[in-house]
Amino acid sequence: MKILAIGDFHGKIPEKLKKVLLKREYDYILCNGDFPESKKIRKLIFKNWAGKPWWEAIGLKKAQRMERESFDSGARILKHLDSLGKKTYIVWGNTDFYESVKKRKTRARSPLLPGNYRKTIGKLKNIILIDRKKLKINNMEIIGHGKYVDVTEFIKHPIDKDKDAIEYRKKRYNKDKNILFRLFKRNKPKNFIFLTHYTPYKILDKIKLKSSPMYNKPAGFEPYNEIIKKYRPMLVICGHMHENQGKIKMGKTLIVNPGPAFEGKAALINIDDAKKKVKSVKFFR
């Protein structure tokens, strides 16, 4: 079984990556999320890191227009993937539009969201959402876990200034951790693929972007380390960290970050179905 691991499109598929996709030298696509363009919004988040939310800083009308442009760019990516005719299994990234306005509480988004990608993928026959789910592909179990989570570094070295905000973030972090553990306790996977958006903690997660307030710090999610140690997945496919395309072993588990699709990066992973073992990983750079 050949899997194309891909993600972090941020509204763009370069021509060299389109050629890889069109060759169809893969059986399935596993995607770690982040479909919409978010560079402009990210710059505003960084600029207002310790202050008021970015959408208040620039005004709600302008923020709403930027959110609409971002939403539409991600919807186009999803439709392009669907048009390839290959089953594409996805989890949500932190920038994706996966919740309603009422539920969205992270600092990274405006309270005036333009829509929800669940409606978009509901019309696409080849896009299958496996976030917080387990399913089988060619007799191979896959568990997906995406969406926004507070990275562990936020908890170990709080980024919030007031005590209430620190406690709220800790509470949210622990809630996400418990949901993750219950997912695995309920499903009990064996020799499986774990598809995530964020990386494990201190594994392919050091931030190299100098403009980031988190420069040179780790941005992984430590509960993933605990899951990997306990359940020993055959393969972990993650993303989020644009600067850290590569692979690394954690025990017997192979962890692969295919790199950002908006830079033309991806990874072709060849798996021996019978032995449930990764035979090779080819990176597109």
Buried (B, 14 or more C-beta within 10 A) or exposed (E): BBBBBBBBBBBBBEEEBEEBBEEEEBBBBBBBBBBBBBEEBBEBBBEBEEEEBBBEBBEEEEBBEBBBBBBBBBBBBBBBBBEBEBBBBBBBBBBBBBBEEEEBEEBBBBBBBBBBBEEBBEEBEBBBBBBBBBEEBEEBBBBBBBBBBBBBBBBEEBBBEEEEEBEBBBEBBEEBBEBBBEBBEEBEBEBBBBBBBBBBBBBBBBBEBEEBEBEEBBBBBBBBBBBBEEBBBBBBBBBBBBBBBBBBEBEEBBBBBBBBBBBBBBBBBBBEEEEBBBEEBEBBE
